[in-house]
Amino acid sequence: MTIIFLLIGLSLLVALVFLAGFLWAVRSGQYDDAYTPSVRMLFDDEAPTEPTAPVRRR
């Protein structure tokens, strides 16, 4: 029976740690830009550039 109280206490402690991490992320601006990720897939990547010196083959 005492293990139940220990597990409840530990789970509440873990939940408080995750809540504190979430609040820190919100306050530090991690979730400010909600628009860019939704349109990022619409932009093309830059084309790869050609090498400047030609490669000699024998």
matplotlib code that plots the C-alpha trace (Angstrom):
import matplotlib.pyplot as plt

x = [0.0, 2.9, 4.2, 0.9, 1.6, 5.2, 4.1, 1.5, 4.0, 6.6, 4.0, 2.9, 6.6, 7.2, 4.0, 5.1, 8.5, 6.8, 4.4, 7.3, 9.1, 6.1, 5.6, 9.2, 8.9, 5.8, 7.3, 10.6, 8.8, 9.1, 5.6, 5.4, 5.8, 2.8, 2.7, 6.1, 6.1, 2.8, 4.2, 7.8, 7.0, 5.8, 9.1, 11.7, 15.1, 18.0, 19.4, 22.9, 25.7, 28.1, 31.7, 34.0, 36.8, 36.2, 37.2, 39.7, 39.2, 41.8]
y = [0.0, 2.4, 1.9, 3.5, 6.6, 6.7, 6.2, 8.9, 11.3, 10.6, 10.9, 14.3, 15.4, 14.3, 16.1, 19.3, 19.1, 18.8, 21.6, 23.8, 23.0, 23.8, 27.1, 28.0, 27.2, 29.4, 32.3, 32.1, 32.4, 28.8, 28.9, 32.4, 31.6, 29.3, 30.4, 29.5, 25.7, 25.4, 27.1, 25.9, 22.8, 25.1, 26.7, 25.0, 24.2, 26.0, 24.2, 22.7, 24.6, 23.2, 22.7, 25.6, 23.5, 20.7, 17.2, 15.5, 11.8, 9.5]
z = [0.0, 0.7, -2.8, -4.2, -2.2, -3.4, -7.0, -6.8, -5.3, -8.0, -10.8, -9.4, -9.2, -12.9, -14.0, -12.2, -14.0, -17.4, -16.6, -15.6, -18.8, -20.8, -19.1, -19.6, -23.3, -23.7, -21.8, -23.7, -27.1, -28.4, -29.7, -31.1, -34.8, -35.8, -39.5, -40.9, -40.4, -42.3, -45.4, -45.2, -47.3, -50.2, -50.8, -53.0, -51.8, -53.5, -56.5, -55.9, -57.4, -60.0, -58.9, -59.9, -61.4, -63.8, -62.6, -64.9, -65.6, -67.1]

ax = plt.figure().add_subplot(projection="3d")
ax.plot(x, y, z, "-o")
ax.set_aspect("equal")
plt.show()
